[in-house]
């Protein structure tokens, strides 16, 4: 997969769309037999994907089906909902509990995960599980955000830190710590759920049908393109320039 490439697939069926997308990208070619694949959706709160707030479970189902057909059976779904929300409730309401039971996939609530410290130009506290998988796929939703204007690939990684660190990120203004977080998390592929996002607010409620998936290995490039789809200039989303300068 080329670093400076974005692949876009259009349609209305997330499962079929992502299987088409993966067939073009062929991520299995870089994986060793028996590799553990981690899936990080956006389940910020307990709202169905149709609200524009969370990642469609059918998208994740398509990824599971694709990798299983290629002989990879070790997949885990990981998430930590925002501070004050219960991840387990989000798993249930958003259809992931049922999905995991159907395919025998493990659901990991990162609020319960052990943490570790990573050094950038400061210290970050992060969850351990994202570092334990062999191949991490980030599955954000394309949405607007009340503080950062955009939430997509880079901001979805905030679900990989404990709640105390989330609070600290907000105290620091989000932009710089988000950029720093992206320098330490080993994301291998990002697939953006732009089936329907919310163009006004990260909590959903005003879903806008967009009918597409975006994929690539460069999260800054993906987020820059996503910003343009929301009518934003890259310069308006401060963490994009910061992340680029840090080499993300």
FIVEXVO-428465 format. One line per 8 residues: number of its first residue (from 1); their letters; for each residue x, y, z of C-alpha. Coordinates in steps of 0.1 Angstrom, whole numbers, always signed. Layout:
% residues N
NUM> A> X,Y,Z ~ ...
END
This chain:
% residues 248
1> XXXXXXXX> +0,+0,+0 ~ +14,+34,-10 ~ +19,+58,+18 ~ +6,+88,-1 ~ -25,+72,-14 ~ -62,+73,-3 ~ -85,+46,-15 ~ -122,+54,-17
9> XXXXXXXX> -151,+30,-21 ~ -187,+42,-25 ~ -220,+24,-17 ~ -246,+17,+9 ~ -236,-17,+23 ~ -207,-13,+47 ~ -199,-51,+48 ~ -196,-54,+10
17> XXXXXXXX> -178,-21,+7 ~ -151,-29,+31 ~ -145,-64,+16 ~ -141,-47,-18 ~ -117,-22,-2 ~ -96,-48,+15 ~ -95,-70,-17 ~ -78,-40,-34
25> XXXXXXXX> -54,-31,-6 ~ -45,-68,+3 ~ -33,-61,+38 ~ -29,-98,+44 ~ +3,-98,+23 ~ +23,-82,+50 ~ +10,-104,+78 ~ +27,-135,+93
33> XXXXXXXX> +6,-167,+97 ~ -13,-165,+130 ~ -10,-127,+133 ~ -33,-110,+158 ~ -54,-83,+142 ~ -67,-54,+164 ~ -98,-34,+154 ~ -103,+0,+170
41> XXXXXXXX> -138,+14,+161 ~ -153,+47,+174 ~ -178,+38,+201 ~ -175,+71,+219 ~ -209,+66,+235 ~ -239,+42,+234 ~ -256,+53,+201 ~ -262,+32,+170
49> XXXXXXXX> -242,+40,+139 ~ -272,+54,+122 ~ -270,+84,+145 ~ -238,+94,+129 ~ -218,+89,+161 ~ -203,+54,+159 ~ -187,+29,+136 ~ -211,+6,+118
57> XXXXXXXX> -208,-30,+131 ~ -214,-42,+95 ~ -181,-26,+86 ~ -163,-45,+113 ~ -182,-77,+103 ~ -168,-73,+68 ~ -133,-70,+81 ~ -137,-101,+102
65> XXXXXXXX> -151,-121,+73 ~ -123,-109,+49 ~ -94,-119,+72 ~ -110,-152,+82 ~ -113,-160,+45 ~ -76,-154,+43 ~ -68,-177,+72 ~ -65,-151,+100
73> XXXXXXXX> -87,-161,+129 ~ -72,-140,+158 ~ -91,-107,+158 ~ -99,-85,+187 ~ -121,-54,+190 ~ -109,-28,+214 ~ -123,+5,+226 ~ -127,+29,+255
81> XXXXXXXX> -158,+52,+254 ~ -154,+87,+265 ~ -152,+97,+302 ~ -185,+91,+320 ~ -197,+65,+294 ~ -196,+27,+299 ~ -178,+9,+271 ~ -197,-23,+278
89> XXXXXXXX> -230,-4,+272 ~ -217,+10,+239 ~ -207,-25,+228 ~ -242,-36,+235 ~ -262,-7,+220 ~ -240,-4,+190 ~ -243,-41,+180 ~ -208,-52,+189
97> XXXXXXXX> -218,-76,+217 ~ -240,-95,+192 ~ -213,-93,+165 ~ -186,-107,+188 ~ -208,-136,+198 ~ -217,-145,+162 ~ -180,-146,+151 ~ -163,-156,+184
105> XXXXXXXX> -143,-124,+185 ~ -130,-109,+218 ~ -143,-75,+229 ~ -117,-56,+250 ~ -128,-27,+272 ~ -97,-6,+273 ~ -109,+12,+304 ~ -100,-20,+322
113> XXXXXXXX> -67,-25,+304 ~ -33,-21,+321 ~ -14,+11,+311 ~ +21,+19,+301 ~ +42,+51,+297 ~ +55,+62,+263 ~ +80,+90,+258 ~ +76,+116,+231
121> XXXXXXXX> +85,+153,+239 ~ +69,+144,+272 ~ +53,+114,+288 ~ +20,+98,+276 ~ +0,+71,+295 ~ -15,+47,+270 ~ -33,+14,+271 ~ -12,-18,+266
129> XXXXXXXX> -34,-38,+243 ~ -29,-18,+211 ~ +8,-26,+214 ~ +2,-63,+219 ~ -14,-69,+185 ~ +5,-75,+153 ~ -17,-54,+130 ~ -38,-25,+143
137> XXXXXXXX> -67,-11,+121 ~ -81,+22,+131 ~ -119,+26,+123 ~ -129,+62,+129 ~ -161,+79,+119 ~ -159,+111,+98 ~ -175,+137,+121 ~ -173,+173,+131
145> XXXXXXXX> -161,+181,+166 ~ -171,+209,+190 ~ -135,+216,+201 ~ -111,+204,+173 ~ -136,+209,+144 ~ -128,+175,+130 ~ -127,+140,+146 ~ -114,+112,+123
153> XXXXXXXX> -83,+91,+122 ~ -60,+109,+146 ~ -86,+118,+172 ~ -101,+83,+173 ~ -68,+71,+189 ~ -79,+89,+221 ~ -99,+57,+228 ~ -65,+40,+234
161> XXXXXXXX> -57,+60,+266 ~ -71,+57,+301 ~ -98,+82,+314 ~ -73,+102,+335 ~ -52,+108,+305 ~ -82,+118,+284 ~ -90,+144,+311 ~ -54,+157,+309
169> XXXXXXXX> -56,+159,+271 ~ -85,+182,+274 ~ -67,+203,+300 ~ -39,+207,+275 ~ -62,+218,+248 ~ -63,+184,+228 ~ -43,+194,+198 ~ -7,+189,+209
177> XXXXXXXX> -13,+157,+229 ~ -34,+142,+200 ~ -5,+148,+177 ~ +20,+133,+202 ~ -2,+103,+207 ~ -1,+95,+170 ~ +37,+93,+172 ~ +36,+63,+196
185> XXXXXXXX> +6,+42,+186 ~ +14,+15,+160 ~ -15,+20,+136 ~ -10,+0,+104 ~ -42,+8,+84 ~ -70,+33,+88 ~ -104,+28,+73 ~ -127,+58,+78
193> XXXXXXXX> -165,+51,+82 ~ -180,+78,+61 ~ -213,+59,+55 ~ -230,+86,+76 ~ -213,+109,+100 ~ -224,+140,+118 ~ -212,+172,+101 ~ -221,+193,+132
201> XXXXXXXX> -213,+174,+164 ~ -193,+144,+176 ~ -222,+129,+196 ~ -244,+123,+165 ~ -280,+130,+161 ~ -278,+148,+128 ~ -265,+121,+105 ~ -254,+131,+70
209> XXXXXXXX> -254,+103,+44 ~ -220,+102,+26 ~ -220,+66,+14 ~ -183,+60,+13 ~ -153,+45,+30 ~ -118,+60,+29 ~ -87,+40,+36 ~ -49,+46,+38
217> XXXXXXXX> -18,+42,+59 ~ -11,+80,+64 ~ -36,+93,+90 ~ -25,+130,+84 ~ -33,+126,+47 ~ -66,+110,+55 ~ -76,+136,+81 ~ -66,+164,+57
225> XXXXXXXX> -89,+150,+30 ~ -116,+144,+56 ~ -113,+180,+67 ~ -119,+191,+31 ~ -150,+170,+29 ~ -164,+190,+59 ~ -154,+223,+42 ~ -125,+229,+65
233> XXXXXXXX> -90,+241,+56 ~ -62,+220,+70 ~ -49,+250,+89 ~ -81,+251,+108 ~ -75,+217,+124 ~ -44,+225,+145 ~ -34,+190,+154 ~ -29,+181,+117
241> XXXXXXXX> +0,+205,+112 ~ +15,+195,+146 ~ +13,+158,+137 ~ +29,+164,+103 ~ +58,+182,+119 ~ +62,+153,+144 ~ +65,+129,+114 ~ +32,+111,+118
END
